[in-house]
Amino acid sequence: YEGEFVAGKPCGKGVLTVNEDRFAVEYDGSGAFPGAVPVSKGEAEPEVLLKDSRFTVVAVSRGNKLQQTFKGNYTHCKSVDAKLAYTCPSRANHPLKNPTEIEGKIAVCWRGGGSFAKKVRYCQEAGAVGVIIVGTDDNEKYTQIFQIHEGDPADDNDFYPPGEVAKPVTAKVPVVFSLGRHEHLIRHGAFVRMRFFPGAPGTPENWLLGCILLHPQTIHRDLTRDEADKLLLEFLNQRKEERKQESADLETKLRRKGNSPQKPGETPEMEGREWSAPLMKLMEADDSSLPGALDNFTANMKAQDVLDLCQEFMQGQYRSMTGCSVPLPFKLDANLLDMSNL
């Protein structure tokens, strides 16, 4: 929830995000969050980031708490570009309840409630491609290197529910720590670039600094699998009908005679071509008649005819890829091209 709290209760207008759906809501301040019921609720406009932003993060090292000497191990910290997704629970100290939202994204969770190793374990199990752990103190500074303990989980003194076996974790995705003051830039659903700078001037020994880059964008929620499948099916059905119409239009053009009156909706680019009839016979030829049909077709072709065919083909491809019928910005002309190898 993004809005004002009074005595720990949401009050006034704000934005409530539920499973990536954003709602414009208003609370009267009578109930505690998250159980409070808004007095009004409507669909909110997509969030828009209007300018470039960036903030510094510190890479979280792999390691073992029992080692007497520490040397930063950042083999897991590689650049990654992906959307951000907040975990549920927010501290990622239990198996995540929203793995479908986390899969393929950079997971964002709050510090506290468990070790970094525990958070990384649950985020990786959910399919995260990176992890950002956000501090809870807005006045905090970067004063230490955080570590993902890859030894015996018992050394972390983490609490696990009865029946859950604590497994050692191996960090396979980049993990960073961000100061709490940057939380306003860490937007759920935003596309970001995570970058690292080994050996950057002024970097303390064994540290690895990085940054999160955000570009101007409109943050749209992800489609569910059913929504994506439905949208794809609608697109394919639409293209199927367009293909039928394109084929019918081409056949009409090829069958037209030069002195035939033009019908509504038809275009005259290929009317009256000497090779239109031979081309139709070529398209209908079987294996035995193909050589003769090909000779008959090429005998009627001129250099410009070949270019016209190429132009028509490219126009169709352009229309298919762009979904619009804007003419190509050029015209193939035999007088301007080297046709010696035709």
Salt bridges, closest charged atoms under 4 A:
GLU2 OE2 - ARG22 NH1 3.90
GLU2 OE1 - ARG187 NH2 2.58
GLU20 OE2 - HIS188 NE2 3.94
ASP21 OD1 - ARG221 NE 2.82
GLU47 OE1 - ARG22 NH1 3.64
GLU47 OE2 - ARG187 NE 2.80
ASP52 OD1 - HIS215 ND1 2.80
ASP81 OD2 - ARG193 NH1 2.78
ASP81 OD1 - ARG195 NH1 2.80
GLU101 OE1 - HIS188 NE2 3.69
GLU125 OE2 - ARG121 NE 3.39
GLU140 OE2 - ARG111 NH1 2.92
GLU150 OE2 - ARG62 NE 2.87
ASP155 OD2 - HIS149 NE2 3.48
ASP156 OD1 - LYS65 NZ 2.78
GLU164 OE2 - ARG121 NH2 3.58
ASP222 OD1 - LYS83 NZ 2.68
ASP222 OD2 - LYS105 NZ 2.73
GLU227 OE2 - ARG221 NH2 2.81
GLU241 OE2 - LYS244 NZ 3.77
GLU242 OE1 - ARG239 NH1 1.90
GLU246 OE2 - ARG239 NH2 3.85
GLU246 OE1 - ARG243 NH1 3.77
GLU246 OE2 - ARG319 NE 3.74
GLU251 OE2 - ARG255 NE 3.02
GLU266 OE1 - ARG256 NH1 2.52
GLU271 OE2 - ARG256 NH1 3.31
GLU274 OE1 - LYS302 NZ 3.35
GLU284 OE2 - ARG255 NH2 3.40
ASP305 OD1 - ARG273 NH1 3.48
ASP308 OD2 - ARG273 NH2 2.45
ASP308 OD1 - LYS331 NZ 3.47
GLU312 OE2 - LYS253 NZ 2.70
